Each structure stands twice: as structure tokens, then as C-alpha cells.
Amino acid sequence: MSTKLPIVSIVGRQNVGKSTLFNALIKDKKSIVDSFPGLTRDVISNNIVHNGFSFTLCDTPGLDLTSASELSETIIENAKNHLKKTDVIIFIMEYPAPAPFDYDLANIVRKMDKPTIIAANKMDSGDQLEVMANFYEMGIKEIIPVSAVRRFNINLLLDSIIKLLSSKKNTIKGIDLKIAIVGRPNSGKSTLLNAFMGYERSVVSDIPGTTRDSVDDFFTYHGKNIQIIDTAGIRKKSKINENIEYYSFTRTVESIKRSDVVIHLIDATMGLTDNDKKISDEILKAKKPIIIAMNKWDAVKKNDKTFAQFKEKLIFQFYRAEDFPIISISAIEKKRINKLIETAITLKDNANRRIDTSTLNKVMAGIKNLSRIPQLGEKIKVYYAVQLDTTPPQFKFFVNNGDFFKKDIIRYFEKELQKAFQLEGIPIIIHIEGKKKRENSKK
């Protein structure tokens, strides 16, 4: 169900500059860049528009991984399967000449019979350009000297890509929904991404921390174009002691911020952990609509009361869970996957709703008349309310005294507004303006 944009993939050996070139072409720091070899494990993608042409650019793992790694075989197989679907290959090598493995990789690329461009990296001066002849012997006609770090010849490389894609002209349909999958390591995030995509898009392993980058892809659902983001597992901050872990955590937080809806994946066989609570805190900080997905439900011994008991325990351990849709799923068996997507679509639509002022104030009057807070309407007064913004919904209350509106009072209004306007699962923001503040502003 993926979108039909042409695919352009960057291939090469480890630590040759693939991720740096990828970031230079998309003009963003999306792929993690570090001197540690073998850092990229999944295929990272991003849509690009250049001179009216659209395509999906992909950063692939280094294909010279050693068999010493438990994941090497899976990573390489996943990358090769991806290359079969690629329309144009950017074969990256580096100054001053091809390395021995480049010749082996050239044989793999030639057998795929795909239009290929050699990007000779780390070349941006006259002296370095003199060694261009070293790359001609690879038998690939299109060779462009580039410097990914200094962005030398990046536009020329893009022009060459478009020339090869001219028969596949396409445009990007607007993205209707961006969903980030977030959870602790080994909760099943990559398996869920693969379930959405309908094929083995992301490397799946029992080894925690397999995904390091945030992995994006696109699919269509009932005519809607959906971007799905599989993030690295968030560990406890005390365990983030390496550059790679730090970058993965940073990318995950950035992915949460650029999403419309976040699916917080929890391993149902283990239940809620302290790390899951910390992850929820990160999502709540970003004020994003949340779906709690209890994954691996197929592995839970259950009866007709199990889900209700599980939900009750979850809310007891983390009271904010009561605000969000809780759905039991099995990513590996693809159970209730459609329900996740439909719920995410509904959450985004509801978060975008604009409530007119008269309707809002009628509801506020009804909340006051419920008399669940004895002081409301007497000591604590809300004169007027307006909606300031959407996504997240923001409201401003004009009140008698802002000091009276403590956390528990604001929390009460949040829950009542969520119920009244179908905003369950959507964090809302309430701004309070007291009488004193209004008088001071007038003066």
C-alpha cells in the first residue's frame, strides 16, 4: 500500500558518508551521523521535490557488514530486498579511489540492472578532482564528484537523479496524517511498522535497540496518505551513555514533535513499566494526541474480563491513561491494526476542530451547574471562555482570581471539555487570566 513515488537509494560500504549525503540531499539532519561504523541498520527514507519532480530518497545500511554481528545477515537481506524496488541507485565511494569492497558491491549493483550514479565523496578542491580517473574503471558512466559535508555539487547530483527519473515524473500527494510509533526497546515497534506497510520494511529482532534511527514510510488507507514513523526505543536516561543512544533519543523526541498522533506501544506480556511512564511524559510534553496500544495481546492468557482488568490496572498505575484510547493489538498477527489507523484519523480530525464561542460557553455553564466542585460559581468563577487554537486545542478562561485555579481545578476542566467535545486522547491547554491581570494590563 506504499505510495507510488520513484525510489532513489544511496548504497555503499560502511562509514563512507551515506548518511551525511542523505542529510545533505534532504537538507535536514534526519539520519544519524557518527564515525562508528554500521550505525544505520534500517532503510531511512524521505520525500524530495526538486525542479517539479518528486521522489523518495533512501539511506541504506553499509553492505560490508561482518557476519560477527547477530543482525548482519538480516540487515543486508533487508537492504538487498529494498534495492530490488529501487528506480535509481546512488553508489557512493570516497576519495582518492575505489576500495576493494567497492568492486564487490559494483558487481551486485550491475546485476540489478538499475540506472546508477557514482557519487565520489570527499572531493571539493582542484587537487582532489584530479583523481576522478580512478573511478572510471568501475564501468558506470555517470560519475559526479561531491562533498556531502560541504554540500559541493549536491544540486548537480539532484539534477542527474531527475534526468534518470524523467520517465517517472510524479508529484507528492499531501500527507493527511503523520503517526509516530513510540515505546521502549523490543515492544514491537518495527513489527507494527511492517504490519502497516504489508511487508518487511524494517529490521525486526529480539535484540533490544535494533532500530536506532527514526524510520519513515508512507502508505494509503481509504484514500488517505499516511506517513508512519518507527522510532528508536526510548531507554531510561541513566542508560543513555553513548553518542548513538543520545542521537536515537533525540531523533525519537523530534519524531514525536513532527507527528500528528503518537501510538505508545506497550508490551502486554510485561505490563506498564517505569520506562513506559517516562515515555508517556515525553509524549505529553509535546502535547500530541495519544493512542495506547497494548501489543503482543496474542501472547496473553485471557478471558472476557482480561482486557477490562488490564485497562483498570493500567489506569491505576498511570492515571493519565484514562484520557487516551486503549487498544489491544497483535502487530505480528496484524490484529486490530485497522482500528489503530481509524482511531488515529479520528484523533487528528477532532484535534483540528474549532469550537465556536457561544457553544463553548454553554458547555462551560453546564459544567458549572454540575456542582462537582462546591466552590465553582461562588468563590471560583469563570466569566467567559474562548478557544485560542487547535492541535493542540487551547482555551482561555477569563476568571475572577487566577490563584484559585490550581492543578486539580484545571485538570477537572480539561476532563470535562474532553468529554463534551470528543477530545478524548487529545491533550488540551487551558490558559487562565484573572481579574488582577486584566486590570494591570489596562493601566
C-alpha positions as CSV (number, residue, x, y, z in Angstrom):
1,M,0.0,0.0,0.0
2,S,3.1,2.3,-0.3
3,T,2.9,5.4,-2.3
4,K,4.0,5.2,-6.0
5,L,6.8,7.8,-5.9
6,P,10.0,6.7,-7.7
7,I,12.6,5.4,-5.2
8,V,16.3,6.6,-5.2
9,S,18.6,4.7,-2.9
10,I,22.1,5.5,-1.6
11,V,24.4,2.4,-1.3
12,G,27.9,1.9,-0.3
13,R,30.2,0.4,2.3
14,Q,30.2,1.4,6.0
15,N,31.3,4.8,7.1
16,V,31.7,6.1,3.5
17,G,29.3,9.1,4.1
18,K,25.9,7.7,3.0
19,S,24.0,9.2,5.9
20,T,25.8,12.6,5.5
21,L,25.0,12.6,1.8
22,F,21.3,11.7,2.6
23,N,21.1,14.6,5.1
24,A,22.7,17.0,2.5
25,L,20.2,16.0,-0.2
26,I,17.1,16.3,2.1
27,K,18.5,19.5,3.7
28,D,17.9,18.1,7.2
29,K,19.7,16.1,9.9
30,K,17.4,13.1,9.8
31,S,19.9,10.2,9.5
32,I,22.2,9.7,12.5
33,V,25.8,10.5,11.5
34,D,28.7,9.2,13.6
35,S,32.2,7.8,13.0
36,F,31.1,4.5,14.5
37,P,30.7,2.0,11.5
38,G,27.5,0.2,10.9
39,L,25.3,2.8,12.5
40,T,22.5,2.7,10.0
41,R,20.5,-0.6,10.3
42,D,17.2,0.2,8.7
43,V,16.4,1.8,5.4
44,I,15.7,5.5,6.2
45,S,13.6,7.5,3.7
46,N,12.4,11.0,3.0
47,N,10.4,12.5,0.1
48,I,12.1,15.2,-2.0
49,V,10.8,17.6,-4.6
50,H,13.4,19.0,-7.0
51,N,12.6,21.1,-10.1
52,G,9.0,19.9,-10.0
53,F,9.9,16.2,-9.7
54,S,9.1,14.1,-6.7
55,F,10.9,11.0,-5.4
56,T,11.6,9.1,-2.2
57,L,15.3,9.2,-1.2
58,C,16.5,6.2,0.9
59,D,19.6,5.8,3.0
60,T,20.6,2.1,3.3
61,P,22.9,0.2,5.7
62,G,26.6,-0.4,4.7
63,L,26.6,-3.7,2.8
64,D,30.0,-4.7,4.0
65,L,28.8,-5.7,7.5
66,T,30.7,-8.6,9.0
67,S,29.0,-11.8,10.0
68,A,30.2,-11.2,13.5
69,S,27.1,-9.2,14.2
70,E,23.9,-11.1,15.1
71,L,21.9,-8.7,12.9
72,S,24.2,-8.5,9.9
73,E,22.5,-11.2,7.8
74,T,19.0,-9.7,8.4
75,I,20.2,-6.1,7.8
76,I,21.9,-7.0,4.5
77,E,19.0,-9.1,3.3
78,N,16.5,-6.3,4.1
79,A,18.7,-3.8,2.2
80,K,19.0,-6.0,-0.9
81,N,15.3,-6.6,-1.0
82,H,14.8,-2.8,-0.8
83,L,17.2,-2.3,-3.7
84,K,15.1,-4.5,-5.9
85,K,12.3,-1.9,-5.7
86,T,14.7,1.0,-6.3
87,D,14.5,3.0,-9.5
88,V,17.9,4.8,-9.3
89,I,20.9,3.9,-7.3
90,I,23.4,6.4,-5.9
91,F,26.6,4.4,-5.4
92,I,28.8,6.4,-3.0
93,M,32.6,5.9,-2.9
94,E,35.3,8.2,-1.4
95,Y,38.5,10.0,-2.3
96,P,41.0,9.1,-3.6
97,A,39.9,5.8,-5.2
98,P,37.5,2.8,-5.0
99,A,38.2,0.5,-2.1
100,P,38.4,-3.3,-2.6
101,F,34.8,-3.9,-1.4
102,D,33.5,-1.2,-3.8
103,Y,34.3,-3.6,-6.7
104,D,32.3,-6.4,-5.0
105,L,29.4,-4.0,-4.5
106,A,29.7,-2.8,-8.1
107,N,29.0,-6.4,-9.2
108,I,25.9,-6.6,-7.0
109,V,24.7,-3.3,-8.4
110,R,25.3,-4.2,-12.0
111,K,23.3,-7.5,-11.6
112,M,20.3,-5.4,-10.5
113,D,20.4,-3.5,-13.8
114,K,19.3,-0.2,-12.3
115,P,20.3,3.3,-13.5
116,T,23.3,4.2,-11.3
117,I,25.2,7.3,-10.4
118,I,28.6,7.1,-8.7
119,A,28.9,9.9,-6.1
120,A,32.7,10.2,-5.5
121,N,32.6,11.7,-2.0
122,K,35.0,14.0,-0.1
123,M,36.1,15.8,-3.2
124,D,35.7,19.6,-3.3
125,S,39.1,21.0,-4.4
126,G,41.1,21.1,-7.6
127,D,43.7,18.7,-6.3
128,Q,41.1,16.1,-5.3
129,L,39.3,16.4,-8.6
130,E,42.5,15.2,-10.4
131,V,41.9,11.6,-9.2
132,M,38.5,11.3,-10.9
133,A,40.0,8.9,-13.5
134,N,40.4,6.4,-10.6
135,F,36.6,5.9,-10.6
136,Y,36.1,5.5,-14.4
137,E,37.3,1.9,-14.2
138,M,34.1,0.9,-12.3
139,G,32.2,0.7,-15.6
140,I,29.5,3.1,-14.6
141,K,29.1,6.1,-16.9
142,E,27.5,8.7,-14.6
143,I,30.1,9.9,-12.1
144,I,29.8,13.1,-10.0
145,P,32.4,14.4,-7.5
146,V,30.7,15.6,-4.4
147,S,31.4,16.7,-0.8
148,A,28.5,15.7,1.4
149,V,29.8,17.7,4.3
150,R,30.5,20.9,2.3
151,R,27.4,20.3,0.0
152,F,29.6,20.5,-3.1
153,N,27.7,19.5,-6.3
154,I,24.6,18.5,-4.4
155,N,22.3,20.3,-6.8
156,L,24.2,18.7,-9.7
157,L,23.6,15.3,-8.2
158,L,19.9,16.1,-7.8
159,D,19.7,17.2,-11.4
160,S,21.3,14.0,-12.6
161,I,18.8,11.9,-10.5
162,I,15.9,13.8,-12.1
163,K,17.3,13.2,-15.5
164,L,17.3,9.5,-14.9
165,L,13.7,9.7,-13.4
166,S,12.3,11.8,-16.2
167,S,10.1,8.9,-17.4
168,K,8.7,8.5,-13.9
169,K,7.5,12.1,-13.2
170,N,5.3,12.2,-10.2
171,T,4.1,14.5,-7.5
172,I,3.7,14.0,-3.8
173,K,0.2,13.9,-2.6
174,G,-0.3,15.9,0.6
175,I,0.2,13.9,3.7
176,D,-3.1,13.5,5.5
177,L,-1.8,12.1,8.8
178,K,1.6,11.6,10.4
179,I,1.8,8.8,13.0
180,A,4.8,8.1,15.3
181,I,5.2,4.7,16.9
182,V,6.9,5.1,20.3
183,G,7.8,2.7,23.0
184,R,10.6,1.1,24.9
185,P,13.1,-1.3,23.2
186,N,11.6,-4.6,22.0
187,S,8.0,-3.6,22.4
188,G,7.2,-4.4,18.8
189,K,7.5,-1.0,17.0
190,S,9.2,-2.3,13.9
191,T,6.8,-5.3,13.7
192,L,3.9,-2.8,13.8
193,L,5.5,-0.7,11.0
194,N,5.8,-3.8,8.9
195,A,2.2,-4.7,9.6
196,F,1.1,-1.2,8.4
197,M,3.3,-1.5,5.3
198,G,2.3,-5.0,4.5
199,Y,5.9,-6.2,4.0
200,E,9.2,-6.5,6.0
201,R,10.1,-2.8,5.8
202,S,12.0,-2.6,9.0
203,V,14.6,-4.9,10.6
204,V,12.9,-6.9,13.4
205,S,14.9,-8.7,16.0
206,D,14.6,-9.9,19.6
207,I,17.7,-7.9,20.3
208,P,16.6,-4.6,22.1
209,G,17.7,-1.4,20.4
210,T,17.8,-2.8,16.9
211,T,16.2,0.4,15.5
212,R,18.5,3.4,16.0
213,D,17.1,5.9,13.6
214,S,13.5,7.1,13.1
215,V,12.3,5.1,10.1
216,D,9.7,6.8,7.9
217,D,7.5,5.3,5.2
218,F,4.2,6.1,3.5
219,F,1.0,4.1,2.8
220,T,-2.5,4.8,1.7
221,Y,-5.6,3.9,3.7
222,H,-9.1,4.5,2.2
223,G,-7.6,7.3,0.1
224,K,-5.7,9.0,2.9
225,N,-1.9,9.4,2.5
226,I,-0.4,8.4,5.8
227,Q,3.2,8.8,7.0
228,I,4.3,6.3,9.6
229,I,7.4,6.9,11.8
230,D,9.0,3.9,13.6
231,T,11.3,5.4,16.3
232,A,14.2,4.0,18.3
233,G,13.2,2.5,21.6
234,I,13.5,5.1,24.4
235,R,15.6,3.8,27.3
236,K,15.9,5.1,30.8
237,K,18.0,8.3,30.8
238,S,20.5,6.6,33.2
239,K,21.3,4.2,30.3
240,I,21.8,6.8,27.7
241,N,25.6,6.9,27.9
242,E,26.7,6.6,24.3
243,N,26.6,9.1,21.4
244,I,24.4,6.6,19.4
245,E,21.9,6.3,22.2
246,Y,21.8,10.0,22.7
247,Y,21.2,10.6,18.9
248,S,18.5,7.9,18.9
249,F,16.7,9.5,21.8
250,T,16.9,13.0,20.2
251,R,15.6,11.7,16.9
252,T,12.7,10.0,18.7
253,V,11.7,13.2,20.5
254,E,11.9,15.1,17.2
255,S,9.7,12.4,15.6
256,I,7.1,12.9,18.3
257,K,7.1,16.6,17.7
258,R,6.6,16.3,13.9
259,S,3.8,13.8,14.2
260,D,0.0,14.4,14.4
261,V,-0.7,11.3,16.5
262,V,1.5,9.1,18.7
263,I,1.0,5.4,19.2
264,H,2.5,4.5,22.5
265,L,3.2,0.8,22.2
266,I,3.3,-1.2,25.5
267,D,4.3,-4.9,25.7
268,A,1.2,-6.5,27.2
269,T,3.2,-9.5,28.4
270,M,5.2,-7.2,30.7
271,G,2.6,-4.5,31.5
272,L,3.4,-0.9,32.3
273,T,6.9,-0.2,33.4
274,D,8.6,2.9,34.8
275,N,10.2,3.4,31.4
276,D,6.7,3.4,29.8
277,K,5.7,6.2,32.2
278,K,8.8,8.3,31.2
279,I,7.9,7.7,27.5
280,S,4.3,9.0,28.2
281,D,5.8,12.0,29.8
282,E,7.8,12.8,26.7
283,I,4.6,12.5,24.5
284,L,2.6,14.6,27.0
285,K,5.3,17.3,26.9
286,A,4.8,17.5,23.1
287,K,1.0,17.9,23.6
288,K,0.2,15.2,21.0
289,P,-2.9,13.0,20.7
290,I,-2.0,9.6,22.1
291,I,-3.2,6.1,21.5
292,I,-2.1,3.4,24.0
293,A,-1.6,0.1,22.1
294,M,-1.2,-3.0,24.2
295,N,0.9,-5.1,21.9
296,K,1.5,-8.9,21.9
297,W,-2.1,-9.4,23.1
298,D,-1.9,-12.8,21.3
299,A,0.6,-14.0,23.9
300,V,-1.6,-13.0,26.9
301,K,-3.8,-15.7,28.6
302,K,-7.2,-14.2,28.6
303,N,-10.9,-14.4,29.1
304,D,-13.8,-12.0,28.6
305,K,-12.7,-9.9,31.6
306,T,-9.0,-9.7,30.9
307,F,-9.0,-6.5,28.8
308,A,-11.2,-4.6,31.3
309,Q,-8.9,-5.8,34.2
310,F,-5.8,-4.8,32.2
311,K,-7.2,-1.4,31.5
312,E,-8.2,-0.8,35.1
313,K,-4.7,-1.8,36.3
314,L,-3.1,0.5,33.7
315,I,-5.1,3.5,34.8
316,F,-4.4,2.7,38.5
317,Q,-0.6,2.7,37.7
318,F,-0.7,5.8,35.5
319,Y,-3.8,7.9,36.0
320,R,-3.4,9.9,32.7
321,A,-4.0,6.7,30.7
322,E,-7.7,7.3,31.4
323,D,-7.6,10.2,29.0
324,F,-6.5,8.1,26.0
325,P,-7.9,5.4,23.8
326,I,-6.5,2.0,24.9
327,I,-6.5,-0.7,22.2
328,S,-5.2,-4.3,22.5
329,I,-3.4,-5.4,19.3
330,S,-1.1,-8.0,17.9
331,A,1.3,-6.5,15.5
332,I,2.8,-9.9,14.5
333,E,-0.7,-11.3,13.7
334,K,-2.0,-7.9,12.4
335,K,-5.0,-7.9,14.7
336,R,-6.9,-4.6,15.2
337,I,-4.3,-2.7,13.1
338,N,-7.1,-1.0,11.1
339,K,-8.7,0.1,14.4
340,L,-5.4,1.9,15.3
341,I,-5.4,3.8,12.0
342,E,-9.1,4.7,12.2
343,T,-8.6,5.9,15.8
344,A,-5.6,8.0,14.7
345,I,-7.6,9.6,11.9
346,T,-10.4,10.5,14.3
347,L,-8.0,12.0,16.8
348,K,-6.4,14.2,14.3
349,D,-9.8,15.4,12.9
350,N,-11.0,16.1,16.5
351,A,-7.8,17.9,17.4
352,N,-8.4,20.2,14.4
353,R,-12.0,21.1,15.4
354,R,-12.8,24.8,16.0
355,I,-15.5,25.3,18.7
356,D,-17.5,28.5,18.4
357,T,-17.5,30.7,21.4
358,S,-21.3,30.5,22.1
359,T,-21.2,26.7,22.1
360,L,-18.1,26.7,24.4
361,N,-19.7,29.0,26.9
362,K,-23.0,27.0,27.0
363,V,-20.9,23.9,27.8
364,M,-19.0,25.9,30.5
365,A,-22.3,26.9,32.1
366,G,-23.3,23.2,32.1
367,I,-20.0,22.2,33.8
368,K,-20.6,24.9,36.5
369,N,-24.2,23.6,37.1
370,L,-22.9,20.0,37.7
371,S,-21.7,21.3,41.1
372,R,-19.0,18.7,41.3
373,I,-16.7,21.4,42.8
374,P,-18.6,23.1,45.6
375,Q,-16.6,26.4,45.2
376,L,-17.2,26.6,41.5
377,G,-19.6,29.5,40.8
378,E,-19.1,31.0,44.2
379,K,-15.5,31.5,45.2
380,I,-14.2,30.2,41.9
381,K,-15.7,31.9,38.9
382,V,-15.2,31.6,35.1
383,Y,-16.8,34.6,33.4
384,Y,-16.0,33.7,29.9
385,A,-14.1,31.2,27.7
386,V,-12.7,31.3,24.2
387,Q,-10.8,28.8,22.0
388,L,-7.4,30.2,21.1
389,D,-6.0,27.5,18.8
390,T,-6.2,23.9,17.6
391,T,-3.8,21.0,17.5
392,P,-3.5,21.0,20.4
393,P,-6.8,22.7,21.4
394,Q,-6.1,25.7,23.5
395,F,-8.7,27.6,25.6
396,K,-8.5,30.8,27.6
397,F,-10.7,31.3,30.7
398,F,-11.4,34.8,32.0
399,V,-11.8,34.3,35.7
400,N,-12.2,36.2,39.0
401,N,-8.8,35.1,40.5
402,G,-6.2,33.1,38.7
403,D,-4.7,32.0,42.0
404,F,-7.8,29.9,42.7
405,F,-7.2,27.7,39.6
406,K,-4.8,25.1,41.0
407,K,-3.7,22.0,39.1
408,D,-6.7,19.9,40.3
409,I,-9.2,22.6,39.2
410,I,-7.6,22.9,35.7
411,R,-7.5,19.1,35.4
412,Y,-11.2,18.9,36.2
413,F,-12.0,21.4,33.4
414,E,-9.7,19.5,31.0
415,K,-11.6,16.3,31.6
416,E,-15.0,17.9,31.2
417,L,-14.0,19.6,28.0
418,Q,-12.6,16.4,26.6
419,K,-15.9,14.6,27.3
420,A,-18.1,17.5,25.9
421,F,-16.2,17.9,22.6
422,Q,-15.0,14.4,21.8
423,L,-11.4,15.4,22.7
424,E,-10.5,12.1,24.5
425,G,-6.9,11.2,23.7
426,I,-6.1,14.8,22.9
427,P,-4.1,16.9,25.4
428,I,-5.6,20.3,25.8
429,I,-4.1,23.6,27.2
430,I,-6.1,26.0,29.4
431,H,-4.8,29.5,29.9
432,I,-6.1,31.4,32.9
433,E,-6.5,35.2,33.0
434,G,-7.5,36.6,36.4
435,K,-9.2,40.0,37.2
436,K,-6.0,41.5,38.6
437,K,-4.0,40.7,35.4
438,R,-6.7,42.4,33.3
439,E,-6.8,45.5,35.5
440,N,-3.0,45.8,35.3
441,S,-2.9,45.4,31.6
442,K,-5.5,48.2,31.3
443,K,-3.4,50.5,33.5
